[in-house]
Amino acid sequence: MYRTPNKVMGRVHCCDMRGMLSFLILFLLSKKPMHGQEIADELEKRKGERPSPGTVYPALKSLKENGLIRETQTGKTITYELTDEGKAGLRELKNQFCKTFSGVF
C-alpha cells in the first residue's frame, strides 16, 4: 500500500516502512531512468505480483510533486528519473531501512 508523503525532521519522506512502494520506485530509478511500464515490470519481478496502474501512477505523481523525480516526455512515452533531492532522499531511506531491519536476519 502506498502512503502519502509526510515530513520527518523537517524533510519530506516519500514513504514509510509499512508500504514501501515509493522506496522501491526510487531504488529502481536510481539504477536507470524508466517509464511506468518498466517500473511495473521490475516491481513484478521483485515482488511476484504485478502492481496495477492505479497503484504505480499515483505513487509516481506524488514523488514528482515532492521533487524527488522528474519526467521527460518523448512522443507518448514518459520517462522518470531521480532528481538530486530524490537521490539524497533515497540515501536517507536506505539508512533508515538498514537501521530498522539490521537485526532481523
N, C-alpha and C positions, 0 to 999 in steps of 0.2 A: 504494500500500500504506500502511496505517495503522501508525504506530509508537506504542507506548505512551509516556505522558509520562515525562520524566526531569528531573532537577534540574541546572541550569547556573547558576553564580554564585549559588547559594542560592535561586533562584527556580524555580518549576515551569514548564517549557516543554511545550507541548502537542503539538508536532510538530517534526520536523527537515526539512531541505530535500529528503531523499530521497522522502518521502511526504507530500505537502502537504495531505492531506485535512482535517486539523484546522484548518490555516491557512485553507483555503478556506471551511470551515464558519464559523469565527469572522468572516471577512470578510463572508460573506453575512448573518450575523446582525447585523453592525454596521449594515447598511442598514435592516433591519426584523426584528421577530420573525417566525419561520416555524415551520411544522410540518414533520415529517420528509419528507413527500411534496413539499412546496415546495422543500426543500433539495435533494432528489434531482433535481427538475425543473431547478433552476438549475445544479446540477453538470453535468447532461446538456447543457444549452445551452452551457456554457463549455468542457467537455472533449470533447464529441462522443460520449460514451457514457454510458449510464445506470448509476449505481452500484447495486449490489444492496442490499436492506435489511440483509443481513448485513455490509455494509461501513459503511453510514451509521449505523445504530443503535448499534453498539459504539463508534464514534467519539463520538457524542453522549453516551453513557453515561460515557465516560472524561472528556470535557470537563466534564460535570456533577459527577462525583466529584472533580475537581480545582478546583471552584468557579469555573470560567470561564463557565459558562452555568447558567441555571435554567430550570425548566419550569413551565408553568401548564396545568392540565387543565380544559377546558370540555367537558362531555359526554365523548365518546370521543376528542376531539382534544387532543393535547398540543402546545403551542406553546413554542418555545425562544427565549430571548433572552440577550444578554450580561449578565454581572454587571459590577460596577466592575472587579474583578480581570481579567475577560475582556477588557474594553476596554483596560486597561493592558497586558495580555499581547499583544494584537493590535498595539498601537503598537510594542512592542518587536520583535515578529516582522516587522513591516513594515520597520523599520530594519535588522534582520538580513538580510532578503531583499534590500533595496536595496544594502547593503554587499557582499553575496555576488555579486549579478548586475549591478552597475552597469557593469562593463566588458564585459559580454557583447555588447551591441548597439553 
